[in-house]
Amino acid sequence: MPVEAPVRQPEDFVTIDEALQKPHQTFVNVIGVVEAFWPITSTNGANLQFTITIQDRSVTDNLGQGRKLKTKFFLNHEHEAPNIEARGDTVVLRKFKMMHHSTYGPSLFKNYNSECIVFPSDAMPDPHFNDSYAAGQLLKYTCKPPSAKPPTAEQQMWAISLRHSLSPGQLLSAQPAFGRHTKGPAKKFRLIKDVGPDQFVDLVVEVVKMYPSGQEIYVTDYTENSLLYRYSYPDENLELDVEREGDAYGYIGSFSTRQWPGPFGQMTLQVKLWDPHASLVFKKVKEGDFIELKNVHIKMDRSGVKIEGALHQDRDYPEKISVYTNIPSMQTHEVKRRKDDYRTQLNKRDLRDQTKQRKISKKRKKKKAKAASGHLDDYASESDGNLNPHVKCERPNDQTLFLADIEKNSKRLYRAPNAVDYELPFVNARYKSRVRIVDFWPQDLKDFSRSLEDLDYNDVHTDGATPSSTSYTALSSGTQRWEWHFCLLVEDANRRPGTKDPTRLPLLVFDKDAEYLLCLDAGDLRKDNKRLAELREKLFILWGNLEELKANGHNPLDEDVAKTRSSKAFECCIKETGAKLDIEKAPEEGYQRIFHLYGTTIKA
């Protein structure tokens, strides 16, 4: 049964029935529930238009039945449109003009001083528990223009009543929709900056990269989204590029910072296409074209960290193609404008990069001169001749970083759209460093290999495992029963000038990364003495007499003991990930930052 509306209608507001009877060009204030809305389209002129229809209890008892009041917004830019998300959102319209138009019929038109407040359908409280809103607490809302006056308590109460009186059961399951006849999951035009997982959206974009073999395209509308992969700007690798001058071994040929054409930053969405959409795109579309994509499913990628898009075949209409190539110029106008703004900023950045490039080149020449005279600084002071020749890193040309720089990665600092700064618990990143091992655990080498049938170590059950999981393979097929799992404590091969205490980092060495390091399969080291001996020999190459020092009761971190270590420094690859904390062991939900050793091998 509908909840009773407030006794008194907000002052200076009229019902929709009263508005429909107002004379031509009369200004009115109205509160209504959105019955339908349509995508932003271009007019015959240079403007855009956005249209909704609204209802209230003066014209219907059930949303979608009875008379409706069409409301039109004529806009210069897309961002001026009200943020209506779903059928059932409630709007407060102030100073809208009632027009009896020969083409549109009786309609409300936005004026230059009109204001629109939108209450999202899912944010409306139960009217039985709305005392705080009657007292003046603000509901969640958006407004256009941003300077619009907040809703009054009286207007909020009226909006709550309307929202719940028009078929409340139907509204509770409302989905975003364009128009009344949308079938299946509702859709809405979005900018890439506004998309998130588990949405179905329409996009107008430029195609920047195409991969026919994988049926994937990369698209952009030149807006940024923090859930997208970040493509580094060319200048962010300037120092790395300068280090490669000479390139005697031809590494540059297989690695170039200019392979990605842009845009740089987090502006590009990867979209997987399925037929019949893929067939059309790879026949008719080329890189640089502007297209419209309908009903794109936005979802998390396999990593669970970034988002991607998918355009599947329509189950009801298998031949329907949801990619449009002949789109009105006005729909691409805003994309092209943002592209021009992006290029302007990129050109300014390029000018700064040229200056930076010259400075780095001078710095490089000075470093080479110091090297020739025997006076090296920073990491160059550990000459290649003093590095362990039996340990190789698969990314020799990456920039070498101090562990302190890895530990204090500035990319963990994130500024949200509301200008609030956050420190992320971890970032997915890869590094290269020059280190020396100073400790390890477990203490006994026999515990470096763990049984996958040990439930204290491996608690993955076969009914919940995934086919890609090593543990799943072990438990279901019996083909692999052991895996490497140990940790190395490393410190910088050379301390940064001006620092006293060394930065140390624990590196997890696990499964396939450990196999690559040791060139040795895991096994039961308590029974396989030959394999244990091979492991000890491999690790001696890596850390020298470290195991012997610990076996004799010495603390390897003691300054006097450290002087007796025989280990040599080596270059290694490090990757940073995060693992969700065990909710039973952690006081609150969170993530643990983990550094792994990978891409490093001992070549005896």
C-alpha positions in Angstrom: 0.0 0.0 0.0 1.5 3.4 -0.9 2.8 5.5 1.9 0.9 8.7 2.5 2.5 11.8 1.0 3.2 14.8 3.2 0.0 16.8 4.0 1.5 20.0 2.6 2.9 20.2 -0.9 6.2 22.2 -1.0 5.6 25.9 -1.3 5.9 27.3 -4.9 5.7 23.8 -6.4 2.9 22.5 -8.6 1.8 18.9 -9.4 2.4 17.5 -12.9 -1.3 17.7 -13.6 -1.3 21.4 -12.7 1.9 22.0 -14.8 0.2 20.5 -17.9 -2.6 23.0 -17.5 -0.3 26.1 -17.2 -0.3 28.6 -20.1 2.5 28.6 -22.7 5.9 29.9 -21.5 4.9 29.8 -17.8 7.8 29.0 -15.4 7.0 26.3 -12.9 8.7 24.2 -10.1 7.9 20.5 -10.2 8.9 17.3 -8.4 8.5 14.0 -10.2 9.7 10.4 -10.6 11.6 9.6 -13.8 9.5 7.2 -15.9 11.9 7.0 -18.9 15.0 8.7 -20.3 16.9 8.6 -23.5 20.6 9.0 -24.6 22.0 12.4 -25.3 21.5 13.2 -29.0 22.5 16.1 -31.3 20.0 18.6 -32.5 19.8 20.1 -36.0 22.0 22.9 -34.7 25.2 22.9 -32.7 23.6 21.8 -29.4 22.9 18.5 -27.6 19.6 17.4 -26.1 18.7 15.1 -23.2 15.1 14.0 -22.7 13.2 12.5 -19.7 9.6 11.9 -18.9 8.3 12.2 -15.3 5.2 11.4 -13.3 3.7 12.0 -9.9 0.5 10.9 -8.1 -1.6 13.6 -9.8 -1.4 11.7 -13.1 -0.9 8.0 -12.1 -0.8 5.5 -9.2 1.6 3.3 -11.1 4.8 4.4 -12.8 4.6 3.9 -16.6 0.8 4.3 -16.7 -1.2 7.4 -17.3 -0.1 10.8 -18.4 3.5 11.9 -18.4 5.4 15.2 -18.6 8.2 15.3 -21.1 11.2 17.4 -20.0 13.9 18.5 -22.4 17.4 19.7 -21.6 19.2 21.6 -24.4 23.0 21.5 -23.7 26.3 22.8 -24.9 28.3 19.9 -23.5 27.5 16.4 -22.2 28.6 17.1 -18.7 25.8 19.6 -18.3 23.2 16.8 -18.4 21.6 15.8 -15.1 23.1 12.6 -13.6 20.0 10.3 -14.0 21.0 6.7 -13.4 17.8 4.7 -13.5 14.1 4.6 -13.9 12.7 5.6 -10.5 15.2 8.4 -9.8 13.3 11.4 -8.4 14.0 15.0 -9.7 13.3 18.4 -8.4 12.9 20.9 -11.3 13.1 24.6 -10.5 12.4 27.4 -12.9 11.6 25.2 -15.9 9.4 26.7 -18.7 6.1 25.1 -19.7 5.9 25.0 -23.4 2.9 23.8 -25.6 5.1 22.9 -28.6 3.6 21.9 -32.0 6.3 19.2 -32.3 6.9 18.0 -28.8 3.5 18.6 -27.3 3.2 20.0 -23.7 6.8 19.8 -22.3 9.0 21.4 -19.8 12.1 23.1 -21.2 15.3 23.9 -19.3 16.0 27.6 -19.2 19.4 29.4 -18.5 18.6 29.7 -14.8 16.9 26.4 -14.3 18.0 24.0 -11.6 17.7 20.2 -11.5 18.3 18.0 -8.4 18.4 14.2 -8.8 17.8 11.8 -5.9 19.0 8.3 -7.0 16.3 5.6 -6.7 18.5 3.3 -4.6 19.3 6.1 -2.1 15.7 6.8 -1.0 15.0 5.8 2.6 12.0 3.9 3.9 9.4 6.7 4.5 8.7 5.2 7.9 12.3 6.1 9.0 12.7 9.6 7.5 12.6 11.7 10.7 16.2 12.8 10.2 15.5 14.0 6.7 12.4 15.9 7.9 14.7 17.6 10.4 17.0 18.8 7.6 19.5 16.0 7.0 20.3 15.9 3.3 19.6 12.9 1.1 22.2 11.7 -1.3 21.7 13.9 -4.5 23.4 15.4 -7.5 22.6 18.7 -9.1 23.0 20.8 -12.3 24.3 23.3 -12.3 26.7 22.6 -9.4 25.7 26.0 -7.8 22.1 24.9 -7.4 20.5 25.4 -4.0 20.3 22.3 -1.9 16.8 20.7 -1.5 14.7 21.8 1.5 13.4 19.4 4.1 9.9 19.9 2.7 11.1 19.1 -0.9 12.9 16.0 0.3 9.9 14.6 2.2 7.7 15.1 -0.9 10.3 13.4 -3.1 10.5 10.4 -0.6 6.7 10.1 -0.6 6.5 10.2 -4.4 9.3 7.7 -4.9 7.6 5.1 -2.7 4.0 5.7 -3.7 4.5 4.9 -7.4 4.6 1.1 -7.4 7.3 0.7 -4.8 7.8 -3.0 -5.5 8.5 -2.2 -9.2 11.0 0.5 -8.4 13.0 -1.6 -6.0 14.1 -3.7 -8.9 14.5 -0.9 -11.3 17.6 -0.9 -13.6 19.1 2.0 -15.6 17.2 2.2 -18.9 16.8 4.3 -22.0 13.1 4.6 -22.8 10.2 2.3 -21.8 10.8 -0.5 -24.3 14.4 -1.5 -23.3 14.6 -5.3 -23.1 17.0 -7.1 -20.8 19.7 -5.4 -18.8 19.3 -1.6 -18.9 21.9 0.5 -20.6 23.1 4.1 -20.5 25.5 6.2 -22.3 28.6 6.7 -20.2 32.0 8.3 -20.4 34.9 5.9 -19.8 35.7 7.9 -16.6 32.3 6.9 -15.2 32.2 3.2 -15.9 32.8 0.5 -13.3 32.4 -3.3 -13.0 29.1 -5.1 -13.5 27.6 -2.4 -15.8 26.2 -2.5 -19.3 27.0 0.8 -21.0 27.0 2.6 -24.4 30.2 4.3 -25.4 31.3 6.7 -28.2 35.0 6.2 -28.6 38.1 6.4 -30.9 39.8 3.1 -31.8 43.5 3.4 -30.9 44.7 -0.2 -31.3 43.3 -3.4 -32.9 44.3 -7.0 -32.4 42.4 -9.2 -34.9 44.0 -12.4 -33.7 42.6 -11.9 -30.2 39.4 -10.1 -31.4 40.3 -7.2 -29.1 40.2 -3.5 -29.7 41.5 -0.7 -27.4 39.3 2.4 -27.3 39.3 5.8 -25.6 37.2 8.8 -25.2 40.0 10.8 -23.6 38.7 10.6 -20.0 40.6 8.9 -17.2 39.5 6.0 -15.0 41.7 4.8 -12.1 40.5 1.2 -12.8 42.2 1.1 -16.2 45.7 0.0 -17.0 48.2 2.9 -16.9 50.3 3.4 -20.0 53.5 5.3 -19.0 54.3 8.6 -20.7 57.5 8.4 -22.8 59.3 10.8 -20.5 58.9 8.5 -17.5 61.5 6.2 -19.0 63.9 8.9 -20.2 66.7 7.8 -17.9 66.3 4.2 -18.9 66.5 5.1 -22.6 69.7 7.1 -22.1 71.3 4.2 -20.3 70.8 2.2 -23.5 72.9 4.4 -25.7 75.2 2.1 -27.6 73.0 -1.0 -27.1 75.8 -3.4 -28.1 73.6 -6.4 -27.6 70.5 -5.2 -29.5 68.1 -4.9 -26.6 66.4 -1.8 -27.9 65.1 -3.8 -30.9 62.9 -5.9 -28.6 61.9 -3.1 -26.2 60.7 0.3 -27.1 58.7 2.9 -25.0 57.2 4.1 -28.2 55.3 0.9 -29.1 52.1 2.2 -27.5 50.7 5.1 -29.7 48.8 6.7 -26.8 46.9 8.0 -25.2 49.1 7.7 -22.1 47.8 7.5 -18.6 44.6 5.6 -17.7 42.4 6.5 -20.7 42.2 3.3 -22.7 39.6 0.5 -22.3 40.3 -3.0 -23.7 37.2 -4.5 -25.3 36.8 -8.1 -26.3 34.5 -8.6 -29.3 32.5 -11.6 -30.2 30.7 -12.3 -33.5 28.9 -10.8 -35.2 30.4 -7.6 -33.9 34.0 -8.7 -34.4 33.5 -9.6 -38.1 32.2 -6.1 -38.8 34.9 -4.3 -36.9 37.9 -6.0 -38.4 36.5 -5.6 -41.9 35.1 -2.0 -41.7 37.0 -0.2 -38.9 40.6 1.0 -38.7 42.7 2.6 -36.0 41.7 6.2 -35.6 38.0 5.7 -36.5 35.3 6.9 -34.2 32.6 4.3 -33.3 29.7 3.8 -31.0 29.5 0.6 -29.0 26.1 -0.5 -27.5 25.6 -2.7 -24.5 29.3 -3.1 -23.6 29.6 -5.3 -20.5 32.2 -3.8 -18.1 33.8 -6.3 -15.8 37.0 -7.0 -13.8 39.8 -8.6 -15.7 41.5 -11.9 -14.7 43.7 -10.1 -12.2 40.7 -8.8 -10.4 42.4 -5.3 -10.3 41.6 -3.6 -13.6 38.4 -3.4 -15.7 37.8 -4.4 -19.3 34.9 -4.5 -21.7 33.2 -7.4 -23.5 30.6 -7.1 -26.4 28.8 -10.5 -26.7 26.3 -11.7 -29.2 22.7 -10.7 -28.4 20.9 -13.9 -27.3 17.5 -12.7 -28.5 18.7 -11.3 -31.8 21.9 -13.2 -32.8 22.4 -11.2 -36.0 22.1 -7.8 -34.3 25.3 -5.8 -34.5 26.0 -3.3 -31.7 28.8 -1.4 -33.3 27.9 1.7 -35.3 30.4 3.4 -37.6 28.2 6.0 -39.2 27.5 8.2 -36.2 26.5 11.9 -36.2 29.4 14.3 -35.9 27.9 15.9 -32.8 28.3 12.6 -31.0 32.0 12.7 -31.6 32.3 16.4 -31.1 33.1 16.1 -27.4 35.5 13.2 -27.9 37.5 15.2 -30.5 37.5 18.3 -28.2 39.0 16.2 -25.4 41.5 14.7 -27.8 42.6 18.2 -28.8 43.0 19.1 -25.1 45.0 15.9 -24.5 47.3 16.7 -27.4 47.9 20.2 -26.2 48.9 19.0 -22.8 51.1 16.3 -24.4 52.9 18.8 -26.6 53.7 20.9 -23.5 55.0 17.8 -21.8 57.2 17.0 -24.8 58.8 20.4 -24.6 59.6 19.8 -20.9 60.9 16.3 -21.9 63.4 17.7 -24.4 65.0 19.8 -21.6 65.0 16.8 -19.3 66.6 14.7 -22.0 69.5 17.1 -22.4 70.1 17.2 -18.7 70.0 13.4 -18.5 72.4 13.1 -21.4 74.9 15.4 -19.6 74.5 13.4 -16.4 75.2 10.2 -18.3 78.4 11.7 -19.9 79.6 12.7 -16.5 78.9 9.3 -15.1 80.9 7.7 -17.9 83.8 10.1 -17.3 83.8 9.1 -13.6 83.7 5.4 -14.5 86.7 5.9 -16.8 88.7 7.5 -13.9 87.6 4.9 -11.4 85.3 7.1 -9.4 81.8 5.7 -9.7 78.7 6.8 -7.8 75.4 5.2 -6.7 74.9 1.8 -8.2 77.8 2.2 -10.6 80.1 1.9 -7.7 79.4 -1.8 -7.6 81.2 -2.6 -10.9 80.0 -5.4 -13.1 83.2 -7.2 -12.3 82.1 -7.5 -8.6 78.7 -8.9 -9.4 78.0 -12.6 -9.2 78.6 -13.9 -12.7 76.5 -17.0 -12.1 73.3 -15.1 -11.4 71.4 -13.6 -14.4 68.4 -11.3 -14.5 66.0 -11.5 -17.4 65.5 -7.7 -17.6 69.1 -6.5 -17.7 68.3 -3.1 -19.3 65.6 -2.0 -16.8 66.5 0.9 -14.6 68.2 -0.3 -11.4 66.5 1.0 -8.3 67.5 1.2 -4.6 65.3 -0.9 -2.3 64.2 2.2 -0.5 62.8 3.6 -3.8 60.9 0.3 -4.3 59.6 0.3 -0.7 58.4 3.9 -1.0 56.9 3.7 -4.4 55.1 7.0 -5.0 52.5 5.3 -7.2 50.9 4.0 -4.0 49.7 7.5 -3.3 46.3 7.9 -4.9 44.1 11.0 -5.1 40.4 10.2 -5.4 38.0 12.3 -7.5 36.9 14.1 -4.3 40.5 15.3 -3.7 41.0 13.0 -0.7 44.5 11.4 -0.7 44.8 7.6 0.0 47.8 5.3 0.3 47.1 2.1 -1.4 48.2 -1.1 0.5 50.1 -2.2 -2.6 50.5 -1.7 -6.4 51.1 -4.4 -9.0 54.6 -3.4 -10.2 57.9 -4.9 -11.4 61.4 -3.6 -10.5 65.1 -4.4 -10.9 67.6 -4.0 -8.1 71.1 -4.9 -7.2 71.2 -6.8 -3.9 73.0 -9.1 -1.5 71.3 -11.8 0.6 71.8 -11.3 4.3 69.3 -13.8 5.8 66.8 -16.5 4.8 64.0 -18.6 6.3 62.9 -21.2 7.0 66.1 -21.9 9.0 66.3 -25.5 7.7 66.8 -26.0 4.0 64.7 -29.1 4.2 61.7 -26.9 4.7 62.3 -24.9 1.5 60.0 -27.4 -0.3 56.4 -27.8 0.9 53.9 -30.6 0.4 50.7 -29.7 -1.3 49.0 -32.4 0.6 49.9 -30.7 3.9 46.6 -28.9 4.8 48.5 -26.6 7.2 50.3 -25.2 4.1 47.8 -25.8 1.3 44.1 -25.4 2.3 42.7 -25.3 -1.3 40.1 -27.9 -1.8 39.4 -29.6 -5.1 35.8 -28.4 -5.2 36.9 -24.7 -5.0 40.1 -24.8 -7.0 40.6 -23.4 -10.4 42.2 -25.2 -13.3 45.0 -22.7 -13.4 46.0 -23.4 -9.8 49.1 -25.4 -9.0 47.4 -26.7 -5.9 44.4 -27.8 -8.0 46.7 -29.7 -10.3 48.3 -31.5 -7.4 45.2 -32.4 -5.6 43.2 -33.5 -8.6 45.7 -35.3 -10.8 48.6 -36.2 -8.4 51.1 -35.0 -11.0 52.8 -32.4 -8.7 52.9 -32.8 -5.0 55.6 -30.4 -3.9 56.4 -26.7 -4.5 59.2 -24.3 -3.5 58.3 -21.8 -0.8 61.0 -19.8 1.0 62.0 -16.3 1.7 65.3 -14.3 1.2 66.1 -11.1 3.1 68.1 -8.8 0.9 69.7 -5.4 1.2 71.2 -3.0 -1.3 74.5 -4.0 -2.7 75.6 -0.5 -2.0 74.0 2.0 0.3 72.6 5.2 -1.1 75.1 8.0 -0.4 74.2 9.9 2.8 72.4 6.9 4.4 73.5 4.9 7.5 71.1 2.0 8.0 70.6 -0.3 5.0 67.1 -0.8 3.6 66.2 -4.5 3.7 63.4 -6.3 1.9 62.0 -9.8 2.3 61.6 -11.5 -1.1 59.2 -14.5 -1.4 60.6 -17.2 -3.7 57.7 -19.4 -4.7 56.8 -22.2 -7.1 57.7 -21.5 -10.7 59.8 -18.4 -9.9 61.9 -20.7 -7.5 62.2 -23.4 -10.2 63.5 -20.8 -12.6 66.0 -19.5 -10.0 67.3 -22.9 -9.0 66.8 -24.9 -12.2 65.6 -27.6 -9.9 62.2 -29.2 -9.3 60.7 -29.3 -5.8 60.6 -32.5 -3.9 60.6 -34.2 -0.5 64.0 -32.9 0.8 63.8 -34.9 4.0 63.9 -38.1 1.9 65.7 -37.0 -1.2 69.3 -36.3 0.0 70.6 -35.9 -3.6 68.1 -33.1 -4.3 68.9 -31.5 -1.0 72.6 -31.5 -1.8 71.9 -29.9 -5.2 69.8 -27.2 -3.5 72.6 -26.5 -1.0 75.1 -26.2 -3.9 72.9 -23.8 -5.8 72.2 -21.6 -2.8 76.0 -21.5 -2.0 76.5 -19.9 -5.4 73.7 -17.4 -4.4 74.6 -16.5 -0.8 78.1 -17.9 -0.2 78.8 -19.0 3.4 75.6 -17.6 4.8 74.1 -21.0 5.7 77.3 -22.0 7.4 77.4 -18.8 9.5 73.8 -19.4 10.7 74.5 -23.1 11.4 77.3 -22.0 13.8 74.9 -19.8 15.7 76.0 -16.5 14.3 73.5 -13.7 13.7 73.9 -12.8 10.0 72.7 -9.3 10.6 75.3 -8.6 13.2 77.8 -6.0 11.8 80.9 -8.0 12.7 79.4 -11.2 11.3 78.4 -9.4 8.1 82.1 -8.6 7.4 82.8 -12.3 7.2 80.0 -13.1 4.7 81.4 -14.3 1.3 78.2 -13.6 -0.8 78.5 -11.5 -3.9 75.9 -9.0 -5.0 73.7 -9.8 -8.0 71.0 -8.2 -10.1 67.5 -9.5 -9.6 63.9 -8.9 -10.8 61.3 -8.0 -8.1 57.6 -7.9 -8.4 55.1 -6.4 -6.0 51.7 -7.9 -5.3 49.2 -8.0 -2.5 47.4 -10.8 -0.7 44.1 -10.5 1.2 44.6 -10.9 4.9 43.0 -13.8 6.7 39.9 -12.3 8.3 40.2 -14.7 11.2 43.7 -13.5 12.0 43.5 -9.8 11.0 41.6 -7.2 13.1 40.0 -5.8 10.0 39.9 -6.5 6.3 43.0 -5.5 4.4 45.9 -6.5 2.2 49.4 -7.6 2.9 52.1 -6.1 0.6 54.4 -8.9 -0.8 57.6 -8.7 -2.8 58.6 -11.7 -4.9 61.9 -12.6 -6.5 61.2 -13.6 -10.1 63.0 -13.7 -13.5 66.3 -14.5 -11.9 68.3 -17.7 -12.4 71.5 -19.3 -11.2 73.6 -20.5 -14.1 76.3 -22.7 -12.5 
